[in-house]
Amino acid sequence: MKSQNEAMERVSEANTQFYSAIENGDIDLMRRVWAEDEDAADLVCVNPGWPLLRGRDEIMRAWSLIMANVPYIQYVLTDTTVGMMGDVAVVTCSENVLTAEEDTPGFIAGGQVVATNMFVHTSQGWRLWSHHASPVMVEEDADTDEAGDVE
């Protein structure tokens, strides 16, 4: 493998491709991003509100469903860090997510999720081994009570 800095750049590119696949509804790119079962034992994926998914086939079915049913989604990644040890890399980030509903023109919802994406170096390059995303609790504004009413 090349220098650690070059490897970290490749991992960062693979991470970017993962989010690009989701945003563009590109299941072919998603298939290229994820490792094959023989390259990384026990592929896992956890999305907010979904059960734990295991294995490439189950993960690809879930992404196909998500992509077919989400008309618009955009990720603005912040606080992204890459850590490496040998042939394994971990990317942590905050996913600032914007979505829109197809039947409600102009409606946009947002939220924040923290994610850990684990990559493994394979003969095809860096491939996703595990994705785990969890919603972040939003802090209440100091001027609102528990019901959300302005004091």
C-alpha positions as CSV (number, residue, x, y, z in Angstrom):
1,M,0.0,0.0,0.0
2,K,1.2,3.5,-0.7
3,S,1.8,6.2,2.0
4,Q,-0.6,6.6,4.8
5,N,-1.7,10.0,3.5
6,E,-2.5,8.6,0.1
7,A,-4.4,5.7,1.7
8,M,-6.4,8.2,3.8
9,E,-7.3,10.2,0.7
10,R,-8.5,7.0,-1.0
11,V,-10.6,6.1,2.1
12,S,-12.1,9.7,2.1
13,E,-12.9,9.3,-1.6
14,A,-14.7,5.9,-0.9
15,N,-16.6,7.6,1.8
16,T,-17.7,10.4,-0.5
17,Q,-18.8,7.8,-3.1
18,F,-21.0,6.2,-0.5
19,Y,-22.9,9.4,0.1
20,S,-23.0,10.2,-3.6
21,A,-24.6,6.8,-4.3
22,I,-27.3,7.6,-1.8
23,E,-27.9,11.2,-3.0
24,N,-28.1,10.1,-6.7
25,G,-30.0,6.9,-6.1
26,D,-27.2,5.0,-7.8
27,I,-27.4,1.4,-6.7
28,D,-24.6,0.4,-9.1
29,L,-22.2,2.8,-7.3
30,M,-23.5,1.5,-4.0
31,R,-22.6,-2.0,-5.0
32,R,-19.1,-0.9,-5.9
33,V,-18.7,1.0,-2.6
34,W,-19.5,-2.0,-0.4
35,A,-17.0,-4.9,0.1
36,E,-17.9,-8.4,-1.2
37,D,-18.7,-10.9,1.5
38,E,-15.4,-12.8,0.9
39,D,-13.4,-9.6,1.4
40,A,-14.9,-8.7,4.7
41,A,-16.7,-11.2,6.9
42,D,-20.0,-10.1,8.4
43,L,-20.8,-6.9,6.5
44,V,-23.2,-4.8,8.6
45,C,-25.3,-1.8,8.1
46,V,-27.4,0.2,10.7
47,N,-29.6,3.1,9.5
48,P,-31.8,5.1,11.9
49,G,-35.1,3.3,12.4
50,W,-33.9,0.2,10.7
51,P,-33.0,-3.2,12.1
52,L,-29.4,-4.4,11.9
53,L,-28.7,-5.6,8.4
54,R,-26.1,-8.4,7.8
55,G,-24.6,-9.6,4.6
56,R,-24.2,-7.9,1.2
57,D,-27.5,-9.2,-0.2
58,E,-29.6,-7.9,2.7
59,I,-27.8,-4.6,2.7
60,M,-28.2,-4.0,-1.1
61,R,-31.9,-4.9,-0.9
62,A,-32.3,-2.3,1.9
63,W,-30.4,0.4,-0.1
64,S,-32.5,-0.4,-3.2
65,L,-35.7,0.2,-1.1
66,I,-34.4,3.4,0.4
67,M,-33.3,4.8,-3.0
68,A,-36.6,3.8,-4.6
69,N,-38.6,5.6,-1.9
70,V,-36.7,8.7,-1.1
71,P,-37.2,11.3,-3.9
72,Y,-34.6,13.8,-2.6
73,I,-31.8,13.5,0.0
74,Q,-28.7,15.6,0.4
75,Y,-25.9,15.1,2.9
76,V,-23.6,17.9,4.2
77,L,-20.9,16.1,6.1
78,T,-19.1,17.8,9.0
79,D,-16.6,16.8,11.7
80,T,-15.2,14.1,9.4
81,T,-12.2,12.2,10.6
82,V,-10.3,9.3,9.1
83,G,-8.3,6.8,11.3
84,M,-6.3,3.9,10.0
85,M,-4.7,0.7,11.2
86,G,-3.2,-1.5,8.5
87,D,-5.9,-2.5,6.0
88,V,-8.8,-1.1,8.1
89,A,-10.0,2.5,8.2
90,V,-12.7,4.2,10.2
91,V,-14.4,7.4,9.1
92,T,-16.6,9.2,11.6
93,C,-18.7,12.2,10.6
94,S,-21.9,14.1,11.3
95,E,-24.4,13.7,8.5
96,N,-26.5,16.9,8.2
97,V,-29.4,15.5,6.2
98,L,-31.9,17.3,4.0
99,T,-34.9,15.4,2.6
100,A,-38.0,16.4,0.6
101,E,-41.3,14.7,0.0
102,E,-42.4,14.2,-3.6
103,D,-46.0,15.0,-2.9
104,T,-45.4,18.1,-0.9
105,P,-43.7,20.7,-3.2
106,G,-41.2,22.9,-1.3
107,F,-41.2,20.8,1.8
108,I,-37.7,20.1,3.2
109,A,-36.9,18.4,6.4
110,G,-33.6,18.3,8.1
111,G,-31.8,16.3,10.8
112,Q,-28.5,15.3,12.1
113,V,-27.0,11.9,12.3
114,V,-23.6,10.7,13.5
115,A,-22.0,7.9,11.5
116,T,-19.2,5.5,11.7
117,N,-18.1,4.0,8.4
118,M,-15.5,1.2,8.5
119,F,-13.6,0.4,5.3
120,V,-11.3,-2.5,4.5
121,H,-8.6,-2.5,1.8
122,T,-9.3,-5.1,-0.8
123,S,-7.9,-6.0,-4.2
124,Q,-10.5,-3.5,-5.7
125,G,-9.4,-0.7,-3.3
126,W,-11.1,0.6,-0.2
127,R,-14.5,-0.9,0.3
128,L,-17.2,-0.3,3.0
129,W,-17.4,-3.0,5.6
130,S,-19.7,-1.4,8.1
131,H,-22.0,1.6,8.2
132,H,-23.6,2.6,11.5
133,A,-25.7,5.8,11.7
134,S,-27.5,7.1,14.8
135,P,-29.7,10.2,15.2
136,V,-28.5,13.0,17.4
137,M,-30.7,14.5,20.1
138,V,-31.3,18.1,19.3
139,E,-30.8,20.5,22.1
140,E,-33.8,22.6,23.0
141,D,-33.6,26.3,22.7
142,A,-33.2,28.0,26.1
143,D,-36.2,30.1,25.4
144,T,-38.7,27.2,25.0
145,D,-40.2,24.9,27.5
146,E,-40.5,21.1,27.2
147,A,-43.6,21.3,25.0
148,G,-41.7,23.7,22.6
149,D,-43.7,26.7,23.7
150,V,-41.9,30.1,23.9
151,E,-41.6,31.2,27.5
